[in-house]
């Protein structure tokens, strides 16, 4: 039993307003530097690259004395600022006659970047690749230059992307999580390019518009006069097939004039006789963009490009004018333990999916690795990428600061990723509410940005259904996190909307228990396989656009997930493969068979063993037996039990008048009553373990340590009982102390012993719930009278609360109205202060209201 899990919960229940997430121990993780080929990172013979991956110093805050030596990529845990330092040298010629960029392929989440003690850039990107021009005036050629990167991984509930509350998100690793290098460029150089393609699939022809940005980094006084021939440059573009038989060329002239820092020019290239890219035939072309001066090439950018027509028309998708059905998986392109994934592992996993019949990869809830996008392009997998936001409240979507941050992120996202040809669709996020005007307006606004800047299909992922459309949105995704009560047939009927193109953007069915006797045992490997064996053919038959499975490979998150079956930060159990290097799982073989048309595995029926822990029966029986022994120990105790339960006013009056002395019996009553309450809430926690909305409500608090504690306890009934029983004892002690504190407001002075008697015997009705607890879990599983059961339990605790208040005003011999007023004012005050604290620190009220709206939309 992991006792450290209980500490945040203890603290919250004792001091609900003061709890803050605890900083976890930092762990620096080392990883060897591995670069991919030069076409992937735009380095060529005309550009010099200086690798900066090795020999960094890192330390926390300003504690430089305890620095460590590491290599990049390296990630860390915790919420404090980590400083990375690296020395590098440059020649006088490089500084004076070249432009120098530093390129970060991935940095998380935000950073302050300093060069030789001066701030040159503040980054808020969360993993999007970026580059910075190093100011020449800040560089030294006669001594080493110091690069300092102060990294913070802390996310915010209001402004960061992703936000702090995250459901089934991969872990947010902090640090420099991908490669870093210097790129030595000419003073006039190509600063980037973007594509827009127009393809006619029938004639295998079209055109390519390339917007190329040329940067002039020369000081104004050194920029040659506009009339000088040396001021004239030429842009040449060559597109070559992999066989070298096809070559398409384009050319444009450009003048770099004084006071001009950059110019963007468009080169239009006609295309004929194209080899069209498809998952079956991933034909690629190489593209080389050259910048020449007086006939001499001074800079180049080169990459690969593919040509295909991916469109959304009416209610279906088409690729090269042929119907396209998504057979996809969500995918995390980095290791959630180390923050980086080796290229060989990326290739292995993506090829495994391709061979299993997948044609689409949805890079969701993170900024994808560019290496993964290159691999998708090469092996024939269409990539769906998206901005990693999920379940954003309407109030934040209306917030100008959040909107501006989102727009900047989306613009950078498009700039860095849209040139990768594998990208067929760009998403705006997940768990939106389609029936919300605010959600639709937000999506419409940024759909326009995607449509204006790219030729990609725009999409968004929703919870719940609505017949409403969003202007410009190309594809509507709907999420299904299935549990044993989900009506999949109803979901499939609802998603088969003929008025707009829809697909299942993610479908999950967790495997909590591994192999069992058969698929009747819910949440077993067989049940998971049976679910996908039934679901995939049905959705492919009724829906035109297909589905994405969540997810084939495992990943972990910053939050323990009860729906994900995650215990102590292991992989979420929504994954299909236990071992990424083995495809021998029931569910994976079932999915592969459904996608490829081959045989699916035979799955035995078995029996429903149920998942009710034996402790839910044994513990109430033990408590009942002990309670019976105590009751029957003496006649006086039996009389006290009946009078305290049936004639509570008389009993509390006897306590007030010192006619009853029941210290030991009172202690036993308190212990048995609190134990009964503890087992009751343990059962409820366990029952709600697969309910995503209960989990989202807990996550909405923004209290990470508390969230992880509660969600972990939901999967550990015995630990949950012990923790909740201990917490109940502490809370009862606090209640006694609070009552004693309020005694100073009345004339009658009452000792703490009498308050203890009253509180203990007020709890007595809780023991009457013991018979119900023996069958409670089974009753809840049937779902026949759950609302009624929850109402009864709620009223029962209200009864106990009123008994405590009654006992207080009796023993203090004061006005009942006065005590009720103080009691409810205190309770209300604690609630209000807690809500205010949580809302102003984490925007919790907005997130909770958003979850409630999601629940109301669930009609399957």
N, C-alpha and C positions, 0 to 999 in steps of 0.2 A: 504494500500500500504506500503510495507516494504522498507523504504528509505535506510536502511543500505545496501541493495543489490547493490545500485548504486555507492557507494563510490569507490570500486576498479575500476569500469569502468571509472568513472570520472578521477581518478588518471592516469590510463593508457593512456587515450586520451590526457591528458595534458602533461604527462611525460612518454612516452611509454617505455623508457629504465629503469626507476627507480622503477617500480612497483614490489613489492614482496608480497607473500601471507601473510595475517594477521593472527596472532595467535588467535585462538578462546579461549573463556573463558574455563578454566578447570572445569570439573565436575567429582568428585569422586563418584563412584557408588558402593554401598555395596551389598553383596550377601552372604547368609548363606552358610557355608561350607557343602557340601554333598558328601560323599564318596560312591563309589559303592562297590560291594562285593570284597573280597580279591583276588579272581582269576583274576579280571580285572587289579589290580595294583600290582600283584605279591608280596603280603605280606602274610605271613603264620606264624604258631606257632614258627618256628625257627628264625624268623626275627621280631625284634621289630620296631614298627612304632611310631614316635613322630610327632603328627599333629602340623604344623606351620601356620595354616590358620588364627588364631585369634590374635588380639591385635598387629597390625603393626602400626608404625608411618610413615607418608608420608609427604614430603615437596618438594617444587620446588627448583631446583638448590641448592644453599647453604643457603636458607632461612629457617633454621631449627627452628627458633623462631616461625614460623607460621605453625608448623606441626599439622597434624590431626591424630586421631586414627581411623583405619578402620580394617575390616576383609577382607581376601582374599577369593574369587577372587574379584578384584577391577580394574576398567579401568579408563582411563582419556582421555581427549581431549586436543589437542594442540601439539605443536612441541618442547616444551622445555623438559629438562630432569627432570624426577620425581624420587625421591629417596625414596625407601622403606627400613625401618629399623625394625629389629626384634631381641629381646634378647631370648636366650635359654640356658639351662644348661645341662651339661652332667656329669656323674660320672667318677671317676678316672678309674674304671674298664672298662667302655665303651671306653674311649679314648685309654687306653693302650692295651686292649685285643680284641678290635673289630675294624671292618672297618665301617666308617660312611659315608653314601652317603646322599646328599640332592637331592631330586627329584622334578623337576618342570614339571607339566603336560602341562603347556602352558604359554609362556611368549612372549610378543609382544612389539616392534619388535626386538630390540637389547638391550643388557644390559651388564654392567660391574658389576661383582659380587665380593664383598670384604668380608673377614672374619677377624674380629678383626683388621681392618685397612689395611689389605694386599690383593691385588688383587689375586684372585685364578682362575678366568675364565672370558673370554670375549665371549659373546653369540651373534650369528647372525643367528637366526633360524626362526623368524616370527611366532612361534606357535608350532613347532615340540617339543614333549616331550623330556626331556633330564635329565641326572643325573650327579652329580659331586662328586668325592671322596674328602672329606674334609681332608686337610693335618693335621696329628696328631700334628706336631710341632706348628701349629697355633691355637690349641684348648686349652682352659683353663678348669680345673676341679674344681678349687677353687673359681671361680667367673663366672658370666654370660658371654656368648660369644655373640658378636654382628655380625649379618649378615646384610650386606648392599647391596641392589640391585638398581643400578642406571639405570633406564629404559628410552629409547628413542624410540618413535614411528615413527620418521621421516623416510620416504622412499626416495630412491634415484632414479633418472631416468636412471642410468647406471649400478649400481652394486647390489642393493637390490633385494630381491625376496619376494613378488611381487615388480614390479617397480613402480615409482610414477604415470605415466599416466595409468589410469585403467578405462576401459569401463564396466559399470554395475558390478562392484566389490562390495562385502560387505564392510561395514565400517571397517577400520583398527584400532581396539581399541588398545590403548597403556596400558601397565601395566602387572601385574601378573594376567592373565585371567583365570587360572585354579588352581587346588589344589597344595599345597606345603607341603612336609613332609620330615622328616629324616628317613632313613632306617638304622637300626643297624644290621650289618652283621658280620659273623665270619671273621677272617683274611684271610682265604682261602674260596672263595665263588663263586657261579655261577653268572657270569656277563652278561648273556644273551644267547639267542639261536635263531636259525633260522631254517626254514623248507625247504625242497624240497621234493615234493611228486611225485610219479609215480604211476598212477592209471589205471587199466584196468577195464573199466566200465562193460564190458560183463561178466567177471568172478568175478567181485566185489572183486578184489584182487589188490595187488601192494606192494609198499615199501615206507618207510618214512625215509629220511636221515635228521638227526638232527645234526646241528653243534652247539656244546655247548662250550662256552668260560668260562674257570675257571681262576679266578684272584687270585694272591698271593700278599697281601698287607703288608706282614711282611718285616721289614727291612732286608737287606742282611745278617747282622750278626746274626739275629735270625732264618734265614731259616735253617732248619735241613739238615744235610749232605745227599747227594744224596743216599747213601747206607743205610740210616736208614729206618726201617720199618715204622716209623711215617711219613715218607715222601711219602708214597703210599696212593693213594686215589682211590675210585671207584665211577663211575657214573652209576646210575641206572635210567632207564626210564620205566614208566608204563603208558599204554594207556588203559583206561577203558570206556566201553560203558555206556550210561546213566542208563541202567538196571543192569549193573554190570556183565552181562553174558559173555561179551567178554573182554579179557585182553591180550594186546600185550606188551611184555617186551623186553628190550635191556639193555646191560651192557658193560662198558668199564673201563679199568684201566688207571690211569694217575699219573705221578710222578711230583711233584712240586720241581724243582731243584733250587739251588742258582742262583741268578741274573736273575731269570725268573719272570716276572710280570704277564704274561698271557699265556695260552695255549688254543688252540681250537681243540677239538676232534670231530670226527664224529661217531655217533651211527646209525647203519642201522637196521631198524626193518621191517621184512616181515609182510605183512598184508593179511589176508584171510577172506572171509565171511563178508565183510564190509557192513555197512549200509551207503549208499551214501547220502550225503547232497544234497538237492534241495530246491527251493522255496516252493514246495508242501510238502516236508518232511524234515524239517531242523534238521536232526539227528546230534547230537553232541557227541563227546567223551571228556573225561577229560584226561589231560596229566599231569603227575607229574614227575619232574626231580629232583633226589636226589643226593647229594654229601655226601659220607660217608668216614669216616676215622676209620680204625680198627673195621669195622662193625657198627659204630655208625653214624647216620645221623647228619651232622653238618649244612647243608643248603638244601633248597628246592626252586624250582620254580614250579608253577602250573598254568595251564591255561586250555582253552578249544581248541579243534581242530575238524575240520570237514574234510571229505574226499569227493572229487568230481573231475571230469575231465572236465575242462572248456578249450575249445580249439577253435582256429580259423583255418579253413581249406578251402582253395579255396575262395569262395565268401560268406560263411556263418559261423555262430557260432554254437557250439554244447556244450551241458552240459550233461555229462554222456552218450555221443554218441547219444543223441537225439537233434534234431534241437532246438536251443534256439533263441528266438526273444526278443530283449530288449524292455521292456515296462517300461520306466524309468522316473525319475524326477531329476532335479538338486536339491541340498539341501545344506543349510548352517547350520552347526551343532552348531552354537552359536547364541545368541541373539545379534543383531547388535546395540542395544541400550546399553546393559550392558556388552557385551563382554563374557557372559557366559549363558548357557541354562540349566535349571533344568533337571535332569534325567527323571523325570516324564513327562515333556513336550517332551523330545526326544522320549520317548516310545510312547506317545500318537500320535505324528505326524507320526512316522514311521509305527505304526500299522494301522493308518488311510490310509496310502498309500498302505500297503499290502492288506488291505481289499477291496481297490478300484481296485485291479487287477495289481498293479505295482509289478515288480519283480527285479528291478534294481534301485539303487540310485547312482547318480554321485555327489560326494563331490567335487565341483569345486570352483576354485578361492579362496580357503583357505585351511589351514591345518586342517583336520577333527578332531573332538573329538574322542578319543579312546572309550569313552562310547557309542557313536553312532555306531561305528563299532561292538561292542559287541552286541548291540541290533539287528543290521542287521543279525548277525550270528544266534542269538537265534530265530528270528521270520521268517527268510527265505527271506532275501533280499540280492542280490548280490551287492557288493560295487565296484564302480569305483572311484579310488582316483587319484589325479594328482598334480604335482607341479604347484602352482598358478602363472603362467606367461601368458601374453596375448598380442598379437600384438607386438612382439619384433622385432625391425628393424634388417636388415641384418648386419649392421655395429656393433651392439652390440653382435650378435651371433658370430661374428668373433673376438670379444674382448677377449683376454686371461684371463683377470681378471673376466669378467662376466662368461666365460666358467668355470673357476675354482670354482667360487662361486656357480654356478649351479650344478656342479659335486658334490661338498661337500654337498649341500642341498639335491640332489637326493639320495646320499649315506645314509645320515642320515634319509631321508624320508623312504627309503627301510628298513633300520635297525629297525626303530621304528614301522612301520605299516605292514610290509609284514607277520608278524607272526599272524595277525588277519585273521582267515580263511574266513571271509566274503569277503575279498578283492580278487576279481577275475581279476582285470585289473589295471595297473598302467599307468597313463598318463604323458606326457611330457609337457603339456600346451595346449593353445588354440589360435585360429586365426593365425595359421601358413600359409605360402604360399606354396602350393604343387608344383607349377611350378618353384620355386626358388631352384637353386642348393645349395645355402648356407643354406636355411632352411632344405632341405633334408639331407645334410651332418651332420648338427647339430643333427637332429632327429636320423639319423642312428647311430651316435656315442653313444648317450645315450640310444638308444634302446638296443644296445649290452650290456650295463651295466645292464639294467633290466633283459635281458635274461640270463646273466651269474649269477646273484645273486639271482634270484627268478624263480619260476615256473608260474608266472603270465603272462597274455597277456599284451603286450605293446600297447598303443594307443596314438594318437595325434589328435587334433581337428583343422580343416582347414576352411579358407574362400576361396571360389572359387574352381573350379574343374580343374583337370589335369589327364591325363591318366598315368602319371608317378608313379612308385612304389618306395618304400623305403625299403632297405634290412633289414629284420628282424622285421619290424613293423607288429604287428598282427592285428590291427584294425584301420580303417580310419574313423574319424568322420567329419561331415560337418555341419556347423552352418547356421541357417536360422532365421534371425530377420525380420519377415514379416511386411510389411505395405500394404496400399491399392493398391499399384502398383505391388506387387510381383506376379510373375507368378509361382505359386506353382507347376503346372503340369510340367513346364520346369525343376524346381528344382528336382522334384521326378524322372524324366527321367534321369537327369544327375547323380543323386546319385546312381541309380540302375546299378552300375558297376559290371559286372560279373567277372572281372579279379582280384578283390580284395575285401575283406570283408569291407563293408561300413555301416555306420549307421548315423542317424541324431543325432549329439552329443548335440544339443540344438535347440529347435524350440520355438519361442516366437511370440505371437500376443497380444499386449497390450489392456487393457480395460481402456480407459481414462474417459469415461462418465457414466459408470454404466448402469442400466436398461433403455431401450428405447422402441420404438414401435415395433422394429423388427431388423433382422440382416442386412437389407440394410443400417442402420445407422452405418457407419464405427466406429470402436473402441468402440462400446457399449458392454455390457455384452452378448447380443444376437449375435453380430457379432463375438465375441471371441469364443462363443460356436459353432457357425456355422463353423468357420474356423477349429476347431479341429474335429468336426463331419465329415467334408469332408476330412481333411488331413490325419487323422490316418488310416482309412481303405485303402486309396490309397497308403500310404507309406508302410503299412504292406503287401499289395498285391504285390507291385513291388520290394520292397527292402527286402533282406533276413535277415537283422540283427536288424531292428527295429529303435526305436527313443527314445529320452530323451526330456521331456517337461521342459521348462524353464519359470517359476518354479511354483510349486503348492503353496508354502508358501512364504509370502512376506519377504523382507529384505530391508534395506536402505544402502546407500553407503556414502563415503566421498564426492563424487561429486553429485550435482544435475544432473539428467539425463533428457534431453528433450525427447528422445525416451522412456525412462521409465516413462514419464508422472509425474515425481517427482517434487513436489512443496514444498519448504521449508523443505527438508530432511524427507519427509514422505516415506512410502514404495514405491518402484518402482511398477508401474502399470502393469508390465509384469506378476505379480502374478495371480494365478487362484482363490485362496480363500481370500476373504476380512477378514474373521474371521477364524483363524486356528482351532477353536473349533466348527466349523460348516461346514458341507459339502454341504450346500444348496446354490449352485451357478450353473448357467446354464452350464458353461464350465466344472466344475468338474464333474457334472452328465453326461455330454456328453463324457468326457474322460473315466469315469468309465464304462459307457455303451459300449464304443468301446473296452475297454480292457477285460471286463468280458463277453461280448456277450449279455448283458441285454439291456433293452429298453433305448434308448437315449431320452432326453426331446424334446417335440415338440416346435419348435422355429418359431414364426410368422415372416412373411416377412417384414411387416412394410413399412416404407418409408425412403428414404434417406433425413434426415433433414439437412445434411451438418454441417460443424463446423465453417463456416465463421462468425467471430464476427460482430455484428451490427456496431461496431465502425469503421470497415473498410469502411462502406458506409457513416455513419453519419459524421465522421470527414472530409473526403474530401468535402462533400457537404457544411459543415459549412465554411471550408476554402474558398471554391469557392464563397459562398455568401458574405463573408466579403471582399474578394478580389474584387468582382464586385462592392460592395459599395464604396470601396476606389477608384477604377478606375474611377467611374462615379461621384465622388464628385466634381471634377473640370475638366474643359477642359484641363488645363495645365498638370494635372496629366496623363490624357489619352494620351496626346502627348508625355510626357516623357516615358510612358510605351512602346508605339510603336517605338519611336526612340531608346530607350535603347535595345529593342529586335531586331529590324531590321537594325538599323544603329548604331551599338555600337561604332564604331570608332568615328563618329561625336559626339555622346553623351559624351564619355569620354573626347574628346577634349574640349567640352563646360565646363565640370567639371574642367578641367585643367585651362581654361581661366577665371574661376569664372563667367561664364555666366548663370550658373544654381545653384540654391539654393533649394535643395529638402530634407531637413532634416527629416521631419515627414514622407513624402512619402518613403524615403529611409529606414527608420526604419520599416515601414509596409511591404515593399518589402522583407526585410531580414527576418522578422518574418514569413511571409506567405511562403517564399521559404524554410526556414529551417523546418517549420511544414510539408510541402509537403515531404521533404526528410525523416523526422522522421516517418511519416505514411508509406512511401514506405518501409523503412527498417523494420518497425514493421511487415508489411505484409510478407516480405521475411523471417524474423525470425520465424514467426508463420507457414509459409508454410514448412520450413525445420525442424520443431520440431520432426518429426518422421523419420528423415534421420540419420541413425547411422553414416554415413561417415562424415557428417557435424559435428556431435557431437564429433567424434573421432579427427577431425582436430582441434576443439577448445580445447579438452583435451590435445592434443599434445603440446600445449604451455607450459604446466607444471605449469601455474599460477592458483592455486586452487581457490582463491577468485574471480578472473576475470572469470574463467570458470563457477563457480556457478552463478555468476551474469548474464552472457549472457544466459546460459541455462534456468535460471529462468525467465528471461524477455521473452524468446520465448513462454512461456505459459501464459503471462500476457500482452495482446496487449495494454491495456490502460496504464499500468505502463511502458511498453516498449516505447510507444509514448512519454510520459512525460519525461522519462529518456533520450531518444535519442534526443528529442527537446532541452532539457537543455544542453546536451553534445555538440550538434551542435552549440548552442550559445557560449559556452565556446571555442570550437575549432575555431569558426569564429573570436572571440576576439583575440585569440592567433595568427591567421593568420595576422590580422591587425597589431598587435604588431611586428611580425616578419618582415612584409613589412616595417614598420616604422624603424626598426633596420637596414635594408639594405639600407635605404635612406642615411645613412652616407657614403656610397660608391660612391654616385653620387653628382655632384655639385648642382643640383636643389634641393631645400629644399621644401618639401611638408608637409602640416599639416595633422594631423591624421584624421581630418574631411573629407578631400578629399579622403583619403584612405578608409574611412568608406563608402563614397558614391560609390566608384568604386566597392568594394567588394559586397556591397548590391545589386547593379544593375547587377553585373555579375551573381548573383544567380538567376536572374529572370526566365531563361528558365525552372528551376525546377517546377515552377507553371504550366507549360504546361503538366506536368505529371498527374495532378489532374483527368482528365477524365479517364485516364488509370487505376488509382488507384481504381476507383469505381468498376471495373470488374477484377482487376488484380488477386485476389485470385482465383476467379472462372476460369479464363483463365489458371492459373498455375495448378489447379486441373485436368483440362482436359489432360494436358501433351502433347498437340498437337504442341505447338510452343514455348516450354520453353526456348530452347537454343537461339532462335531468340529474345525472350523478354529480356533475360539476356544480350545479346549483345547490344541491343538498350539502355538498362539502363546504361550499362557501357560506351557506346559512349556518352550518354547524360551528364554524369558527367565529362568525358574528355572535352566535349565542354565547360562546366562551368569552368573547370580549365583553359583552354586556354583563355576564356573571362577575367578571373582575371589577367592572365599574360599580356594580351593585354592592359587592363586598367592601369596596373602598368607602363608599358613602355611609355604609352601615357602621363600620368599625370606627370611622372618624365622627360619626354622629352629626353629619352635616347635610346640607341640602343636596338632594339627588341632582337637581338641575345644575347646581354649581359644579359638581364632580363631572357630570356629563359634558358640560361646557369646556372645562379644563382638559378633559381627556381628548375630546374630538379636536379641540384647538391644537393640542400637542401633536396628535397624529397628523392632522392636516399640515401643520407647520413643518414637520419632518419631511412629509411628502413634497411640499412645495419647494423647500430649500434644496432637496435632493434633485428634483426635476430642473430647477433653475440652474444648479451647478452642472448637471449633465448636459443641459441644452447649451449653455454658454461655453462650455468646454468642448463639446462634441456634436452640437446640433442634434442631440438625440431625439427631441420631440419631432423634428421634421422626418427623421429616418423611421421612427416608430409609426407615424401617420402614413408614411409611404408603404410600409409593410402591410398595414391594415387595408389600404386601398388594393394592394396586390391580392390579399386574401379574398376580398369582395369580388374580384374578377375571376377567381378560380371556379369554373363551372364544369369541371371534369374530375 
